[in-house]
Amino acid sequence: MAIIPSLSFEKPVVELEKKLRELQEFSESHNIDVSRELADLKKKIQETKQNIYGHLSPWDEVQLARHAQRPYTLDYIGLMCSDFVELHGDRHFRDDLAIVGGFARLDSEKVMIIGTQKGRDVKSNVARNFGMAHPEGYRKALRLMKLAAKFNCPIVTLIDTAGAYPGIGSEERHIAEAIAVNIRDSFLLGVPIIVTVIGEGGSGGALGIGIGDRILILEHSYYSVISPEGCAAILWKDRAYASKAAAALQITAKQLLKAKLVDEIVPEPLGGAHRDPDAMALNLKKCLVKNLQELKKIPVAELLQKRYEKFRGMGVFGKTEDESQKAEVEEKTTEANVPKNTEEKNHKEK
């Protein structure tokens, strides 16, 4: 069994699991029955996990979203889909390996699946630019989305990126324009689009393939206009305040659902998606299929209108409680004064 690297807040679990392994080895080497002690220790491990993962801070959630062994786009495609045919290139410059995509089957559903892809080691991370796409990556994604629309094929996108690549070459080839065009044209595609944040959902790099009819997010993922480190560097002039920035940004799945920036949270196995990729892929597949079936029943014109209204409504907030109370008091005061003023006026006229 491969040992999964632990995060700082997971130390109590790691220590208990170490004790469990030592007790199992002791039992096997000395041929002593310690089944009762093992059961008690397993129960304690489960309770500790539930306590830790049920009360994670926003910064803890960010660390889980970035876990090196968390499943990536190609992992999910391999676990969820069949008949995947990868398509390459933007037909303008080159093939950007930070974004992958192609036709596939999701159960009986034919889909175009597109996502950002990170590497597992130094070589693959360099090849995939750590999941940070260049302009040609977003132009490839748009080419595939338009191809899907041409064949009336639903689109599924998987987001896991710290952001679009901000290098000189990327700017020279107009990264902002590429993302903006993707956002604009995604509103015009007459097929269902489901977006899922599977890890990091960073800035415009996420929005480049983030416009859809349903926005899903994995339980321990985050979606933000800027990384916590970037926010800390701007506001506090020190990246060490990243945990404080993570709390201020309201970027966790539950916070995003409350703000109506995402539509559904996909539950993860206890401890995160990397603990049981098969179970995670099954959960995600069920959510995708369910949403696809619902969206396919909506007429195209209505689908496009709802997609437009969905994003137009983001960031629109009503009055605060204090403002509402103040307005109510002013309205009652006005109503109370109207009859009084009318009676005074009639009295003067008489």
ZIKA-V784730 format. One record per residue. N is the residue number from 1. OMEGA is omega in radians with two decimals (NA if undefined). Layout:
{{N | OMEGA} {N | OMEGA}}
This chain:
{{1 | -3.11} {2 | 3.11} {3 | -3.13} {4 | 3.11} {5 | -3.09} {6 | 3.06} {7 | -3.02} {8 | -3.09} {9 | -3.13} {10 | -3.07} {11 | 3.12} {12 | 3.12} {13 | -3.13} {14 | -3.13} {15 | 3.13} {16 | 3.11} {17 | 3.08} {18 | 3.11} {19 | 3.13} {20 | 3.13} {21 | 3.14} {22 | 3.14} {23 | 3.10} {24 | 3.12} {25 | 3.12} {26 | -3.13} {27 | -3.12} {28 | -3.08} {29 | -3.11} {30 | 3.12} {31 | 3.14} {32 | 3.14} {33 | 3.10} {34 | -3.07} {35 | 3.14} {36 | 3.13} {37 | 3.12} {38 | 3.13} {39 | 3.13} {40 | -3.11} {41 | 3.10} {42 | 3.11} {43 | 3.13} {44 | 3.10} {45 | -3.14} {46 | 3.13} {47 | 3.13} {48 | 3.10} {49 | -3.13} {50 | 3.12} {51 | -3.11} {52 | -3.04} {53 | 3.06} {54 | -3.11} {55 | 3.14} {56 | 3.04} {57 | 3.08} {58 | 3.14} {59 | 3.06} {60 | 3.13} {61 | 3.12} {62 | 3.13} {63 | 3.09} {64 | 3.13} {65 | -3.10} {66 | -3.05} {67 | -3.04} {68 | -3.12} {69 | 3.09} {70 | 3.14} {71 | 3.10} {72 | -3.07} {73 | -3.10} {74 | 3.06} {75 | 3.14} {76 | 3.11} {77 | 3.13} {78 | -3.09} {79 | -3.04} {80 | -2.92} {81 | 3.00} {82 | 3.09} {83 | 3.14} {84 | 3.09} {85 | -3.10} {86 | 3.11} {87 | -3.00} {88 | 2.93} {89 | 3.11} {90 | -3.13} {91 | 3.10} {92 | -3.03} {93 | -3.12} {94 | 3.08} {95 | 3.12} {96 | -3.08} {97 | 3.09} {98 | 3.05} {99 | 3.13} {100 | 3.12} {101 | 3.11} {102 | 3.10} {103 | 3.12} {104 | 3.05} {105 | 3.07} {106 | -2.88} {107 | -3.14} {108 | -3.08} {109 | 3.00} {110 | -3.09} {111 | 2.89} {112 | -3.11} {113 | -3.05} {114 | 3.11} {115 | 3.04} {116 | -3.04} {117 | 3.05} {118 | 3.10} {119 | -3.13} {120 | 3.14} {121 | -3.07} {122 | -3.08} {123 | -3.11} {124 | 3.10} {125 | 3.09} {126 | 3.13} {127 | -3.11} {128 | 3.09} {129 | 3.09} {130 | 3.11} {131 | 3.13} {132 | -3.00} {133 | 2.99} {134 | 3.10} {135 | -3.12} {136 | 3.08} {137 | 3.13} {138 | 3.09} {139 | 3.04} {140 | -3.14} {141 | 3.14} {142 | 3.10} {143 | -3.14} {144 | 3.12} {145 | 3.12} {146 | 3.08} {147 | 3.10} {148 | 3.13} {149 | 3.14} {150 | -3.12} {151 | 3.09} {152 | -3.06} {153 | 3.12} {154 | -3.09} {155 | 3.05} {156 | 3.09} {157 | 3.13} {158 | -3.04} {159 | 3.03} {160 | -3.09} {161 | 3.05} {162 | -3.14} {163 | 3.06} {164 | -3.10} {165 | -3.06} {166 | -3.08} {167 | -3.09} {168 | -3.14} {169 | 3.12} {170 | 3.12} {171 | 3.13} {172 | -3.13} {173 | 2.94} {174 | -3.13} {175 | -3.12} {176 | 3.14} {177 | -3.13} {178 | 3.12} {179 | -3.12} {180 | 3.13} {181 | 3.10} {182 | 3.14} {183 | -3.13} {184 | -3.03} {185 | 3.12} {186 | 3.12} {187 | -3.06} {188 | -3.10} {189 | -3.04} {190 | 3.07} {191 | 3.10} {192 | 3.10} {193 | 3.08} {194 | -3.13} {195 | 3.09} {196 | 3.02} {197 | -3.06} {198 | -3.13} {199 | 3.07} {200 | 3.03} {201 | -2.97} {202 | 2.87} {203 | -3.13} {204 | 3.09} {205 | 3.08} {206 | -3.09} {207 | 3.14} {208 | 3.03} {209 | -3.00} {210 | 3.12} {211 | -3.10} {212 | 3.14} {213 | 3.06} {214 | 3.09} {215 | 3.10} {216 | 3.08} {217 | 3.08} {218 | -3.01} {219 | -3.09} {220 | 3.05} {221 | 3.06} {222 | -3.09} {223 | -2.98} {224 | 3.10} {225 | -3.13} {226 | 3.10} {227 | 3.10} {228 | 3.12} {229 | 3.13} {230 | 3.10} {231 | -3.14} {232 | 3.14} {233 | -3.13} {234 | -3.03} {235 | -3.08} {236 | 3.14} {237 | -3.10} {238 | -3.12} {239 | 3.12} {240 | 3.13} {241 | -3.08} {242 | -3.13} {243 | 3.09} {244 | 3.12} {245 | 3.14} {246 | 3.12} {247 | -3.11} {248 | -3.04} {249 | -3.14} {250 | -2.96} {251 | -3.11} {252 | -3.08} {253 | -3.11} {254 | 3.13} {255 | 3.14} {256 | 3.10} {257 | 3.12} {258 | 3.13} {259 | 3.13} {260 | 3.07} {261 | 3.00} {262 | -3.07} {263 | -3.04} {264 | 3.06} {265 | 3.11} {266 | -3.09} {267 | 3.10} {268 | 3.02} {269 | -3.14} {270 | -3.11} {271 | 3.11} {272 | -3.08} {273 | -3.09} {274 | 3.13} {275 | -3.13} {276 | -3.10} {277 | -3.14} {278 | 3.13} {279 | 3.13} {280 | 3.13} {281 | 3.13} {282 | 3.10} {283 | -3.11} {284 | -3.13} {285 | 3.13} {286 | 3.14} {287 | -3.13} {288 | -3.13} {289 | 3.14} {290 | -3.12} {291 | 3.10} {292 | 3.14} {293 | 3.12} {294 | -3.08} {295 | -3.11} {296 | 3.13} {297 | -3.08} {298 | 3.09} {299 | -3.03} {300 | -3.11} {301 | 3.13} {302 | 3.12} {303 | -3.14} {304 | 3.13} {305 | 3.13} {306 | 3.11} {307 | 3.12} {308 | -3.11} {309 | 3.14} {310 | -3.09} {311 | 3.06} {312 | -3.11} {313 | -3.13} {314 | 3.12} {315 | 3.09} {316 | -3.08} {317 | 3.10} {318 | 3.14} {319 | 3.06} {320 | -3.14} {321 | -3.13} {322 | 3.14} {323 | 3.13} {324 | 3.13} {325 | 3.13} {326 | 3.13} {327 | 3.14} {328 | 3.12} {329 | 3.14} {330 | -3.14} {331 | 3.13} {332 | 3.13} {333 | 3.13} {334 | -3.14} {335 | -3.14} {336 | -3.08} {337 | -3.06} {338 | 3.14} {339 | -3.13} {340 | -3.14} {341 | -3.14} {342 | 3.13} {343 | 3.12} {344 | -3.13} {345 | 3.12} {346 | 3.13} {347 | 3.14} {348 | -3.13} {349 | 3.10} {350 | NA}}
